[in-house]
């Protein structure tokens, strides 16, 4: 009788470990999301004072991470990019959309539109 309980308990433990491993693998396979912003800045001083610092805090609070932040751009093919290009990384499209749709983010975009023409979009990355 004791052997049966041991075998049953071992089977349950194995099933639980297997389920946890599958969940972990599925979580790792979820593609990252990227927010690409191509902004034409009209008022650099206002943009950097009233918009950029507040937006940076909101992005980081939502789990976003800067990959590109207005560095040098070189046109390779087609039309030149906007004067300021920013690329952010989020853990998922859902998290990027939640950040973009938050009331605080929308208010920050309204502030940004005083200083720049904003062109932002979310792109789903390749599953890892």
Secondary structure, 3 states (H helix, E strand, C coil): CHHHHHHHHHHHHHHHHHHHHHHHHHHHHCCCEEEEEEEEECCHHHHHHHHHHHHHHHHHHCCCEEEEECCCCCCCCCCCCCCEEEEEEECCHHHHHHHHHCHHHHHHHHHHCCCEECCEEEEECCCC
